[in-house]
Amino acid sequence: MAQFQYRAADPEGKVVEGTMEAAEAASVVARLQDRGLIPIRIGSGGAARPRTATGGARLALPGVPALRRRPGSRDLLIVTQELSTLLGAGLPLDRSLATLVELADSPELKGIVSDVLAAVRGGKSFAEALGQHRFFPPLYVNMVRAGEVGGFLEQVMQRLLEYLERAQELRDEARSALAYPVVLTGAMGASMLVLLTYVLPKFSSLFSDMGRTLPLSARIVLAVSDAVRAYWWAGVLAVALAVFGFRRWLGTPQGRWAFDQWTLRAPVVGPVLRKMEASKIARTLGTLLKSGVPMIQALGIVKEIAGNQVVGRALSEVEVGVREGSGVAEPLARSGAFPRLAIQMISVGEETGKLDEMLLRVAEYFDREVRVKVQQLTRLLEPVLILVMGVAVGFVVVSMLSAIFSVNDLPL
């Protein structure tokens, strides 16, 4: 039997906390529901974790809001999980929001939810109250507005929860995949820096006292070491100026457009980025349409979240095409910014009248494709980085050994 900590709400919305011994988290959920409580967070040992009202296995670790200046995407996911749980259990909206105020883990988040609650109690719609805070993106606000108008807010919150969970999973997977290459690159840079600034200067003073001519490779290595020690500030300044100039250029419309075009056409990264954009656009548009948001309004929202100007311009053409009655697939095909398979699947969705479902299938398919490609690239990158690190360090070591042998007139 394990010890579980839980947070639950009673039918009046009051938060109840405690511990319970059970074989698994599902047993805790069932026992709380038998007592007439609404399970919100279930966790073992440490802090309780958010859990859905159905008692499923959809768990997510809460962030550490105290370490952030303002609430982020993980906080939005947690708020949506808790609100979906409370609404799904039949609590009124204002009582659910009051419960969220008690559950908020940071003063910033508590203040946001309190403002939303005050606005709702003051007569504003839930969507209007959410729209007052940048914490809730336009996608979120418009889906809630559609749910309020259509009378299916609970279902909309569930779709939002699924959307945010999937987006968070993809972000976590990408960070996890890139963690080892980043650490390896840092270790390689630190090793070379130590060699150039601490180890090689000792050999340089030794060889200069002997007055012997060194092999070319050793002279090159020692010259690089001297340059790094003497002009490191120039290197730092050059890097800073290059970064500043690149960001200024990227801030111009021409620079941003050229960079976005290049990223989509890059030999290895380009296809992956195109699939990532296709997945994000398809999932967002499909979720909006399935939640009852009109097509033109949904395209306007999707255009705002496009991270690539080429894709954003393609969506503008789609918006014009939809107004003219040409559908979605044809303008997307003309733009050339989306994979052909995505265009074909969207076309089938339009023909069958199930565009929202097909868009979500497109998103799932390209999510899997991106996951596989990222894993392949990171697996390929790791041995390449190790090889580069070994060659660089090996060149320095061999150069120093050749210099030592030449000074002592020993054959190599």
Beta strands, then each sheet from edge to edge (+ up, - down):
strand 1: 2-9
strand 2: 15-22
strand 3: 38-44
strand 4: 49-50
sheet 1: 2+ 1- 3+ 4-
end
